[in-house]
Structure formats: structure tokens, C-alpha cells
Amino acid sequence: MSTTNGNHDSRQTADVHVQEVIRAAESELVTLLEQRSNLMKRITRIKRTVVGLAKMFGDDVLSEDLLSLLGRKSGRESGITEACRAVLVESVTTLTLRQVCEQLGRKFPRLLERNKNPVASVSTVLRRLVGYEEAKTFLTHDGKRVWEWVAERPSRVPAEKR
């Protein structure tokens, strides 16, 4: 019987240690996910600022490296994930799946042409961006699913103060 109790005691000790490791890993994971979310928000704010400046002064004020970081490098089509990010970042309103696809078609015409099922691919990318906490999705009052970038929107001056 003492052998059985010895095994039981060592098993309980091992379980306690395993639980401690799991708690520590969970805590670190939560912290890292919060940091990633905060970093993505900061990155988005900076990208929006740069995109706004480029809209005002033209892309030629941006270096090739910065254009590449924004997924707007000339001569190279952006990947579908970067293209979806760009569409959401640059949009001032929420977008339906169809609207995202339309804007991708305008901004990156060859990107969707080479895709067998572009609507499904864009839908998958948008769900992933939600999972990465870069975008959020919700249903409108009329039941349409829309997406928007999670970063703060640039402040706007009311029309009467312009």
C-alpha cells in the first residue's frame, strides 16, 4: 500500500507543477495578446497618418521602403491580405464583403483575377483580420455583415466649423 500512496503523492505533486506552468503560460499568453493588439492599433494609426499625408501630397513623398511597408509599392501587386488591410485602413466607413471586393478590384485589379473564388478568399482574409484583432465585424440593423478597421478614426472637423 505504501507504494500506491507514494505514486499517488508524486502524481499530485506533478499535477500541481503542471497547473503552475499552465497558469504561467496562460498569463504570459494573455499579456502578449494584449501587447499585440496595442501594437496593431499603433501601427494602424501610423499607417493612417502616412496614407493621409500621401493622399494630400502624393505617393511621391514616400520612400520605396515606406510604400512597401504600406503594401503600395509600385510594380508589385500586394497580396490579398495586405490588399484587404489597405482597403479597410483607407475606408472611412464600414464595408460589406461585396464593397471590399469592389474596392480590391479597383485598387488591385489583377489580384482578384488570378483567384478561383475571390469572394470566398476575401471573406476568409476578413475573418482572419478579425481574429488578429485588426478588424471587427458586426451586423447592421438590416442584417448585413460589415467590417471595419479597429484603429481610431481620424477626428473630423464638423462642417459648420470648416
N, C-alpha and C positions, 0 to 999 in steps of 0.2 A: 503494500500500500504506500509506503514511503516513496517508492519510485514514481507512482502515479501522481502523488501530491507534488513531487519535485518537478515533474513535467508540466503539471498544471500551473505551478507558480512561475516557472520560466516562461510559459506561454503568455500568462497575464502580463509579465514584465515586458515581453516583446511587444504585446498589443499596445501597452501604454506608450512605449517608444515609437511605435508606428504611428499612433494617433498624434503624438507630439510633432513628428515630422510632417504629417499631413496638415496639421493646423498651421505650422510654419510656412509650408508651401502654399497653402490657401491664402494666408495673409500676404505673402510676397506677390502672389498672382494678382490679387485684388489691387495692391499698390501699383504694380506695373501696368495693369489695365487702365487705372485712373491716370497714370502718367502718360500713357499712350494717347488717351482721349484728350488730355490737356495739350499735348504736343500737336495733335492733329488740328485742334482748334487754333493754336498759334500759327501753325503752318498755313492754314486756310486764310487767316486774317492777313498774313503777309502776302500770300498769293493774290488775294482780292485787291490789296493795295497796289501791287505791281501791275495786275491786269487793268485796274482803273487808270493808273498812270499811262500804261500803253495805249489804252483807248483814247486818252486825252492827247498824248504826244506822238503816238505811232509806235509800232513794234521796233522801229529802228533805234529807239533809245535804249533798248535792251540788248545785252550781250548774247552771243550764241549760247553760252553756258546757261544763262538765265532762261532763255527761250526753251532750251532743252529741259530744264527743271520744271517749267510750266507745261511741258508737253506740246509746245507750239513751234518746235524747231522746224525751220523751212527745209523742204526737200525730203522729209521723212514723215510718213503717216504715223500718228500716235496709235498706240494700242487701244483696244476697246475700253479697257478700264480707265486709262488716262483720259481718253476722249470723253467718257461719261463723267468723270470728275470735272473736266474742264466745262462741260455743258452745265452741270449743276452749280459749280462755283460762280460762273458768269451769269446765271439766271437770277433775276430779282424776284421771281415768283416761284411757286411750286409748279412742278411739271408732271404730266401724266406720262406713262410709258410711251404712248404714241408721240407726244411732244418731244420727249428725249430723242426718240428715233428720228423724228423730222429734223431736229437741230443737228444731230450727228450727221445726217445726210447732207445738210447744208455746209457744215464746217469741215467734215471729213468724208467727202463723197465716196472715195474708194474703199473706205474702211468697212462699210456695210455690204458693199457689192461682193466682196470676197467671202462673205459669211453665208452658210447654208440656211440658217434660221436666225436672222438678225434680231427679231423681236424677242425670241427666247434668250439669246445671248445677252442682250441689253437688260432684260429682266433679271437674269442671273447676276450680272455685274451690279445692278442696283441693290439687289438683296445682299450681296457681299459688302457693298459700301455701308449698308445699314448695320451689318454685323461688325464691321470695323469701326462703327460709331462715327463715320464720316458723313453720313446722311441719315435722314429719318424719313419714315413713310407713315402715311395715315390716310383714312378715307375721308372724302369731302362729304358735305351734307347730302349730296345726291349720289353717294356711294362709289365715286370714282377714287381709285388709289392714286396718290400723288407722292412725289419725292421732293425733298429739299436738302440743301447742304446744311450741316449743323452749325456752322460758324455764325457769329453775329452778323446781321445785315448791316451794311454801311448806313450811318444815320443820314436821313434825308431832311432837307430844309422844306418846311411846308410852303405850298405855292404862294400864300399871301405874304411870306417873308422874303421871297426872291426878289 
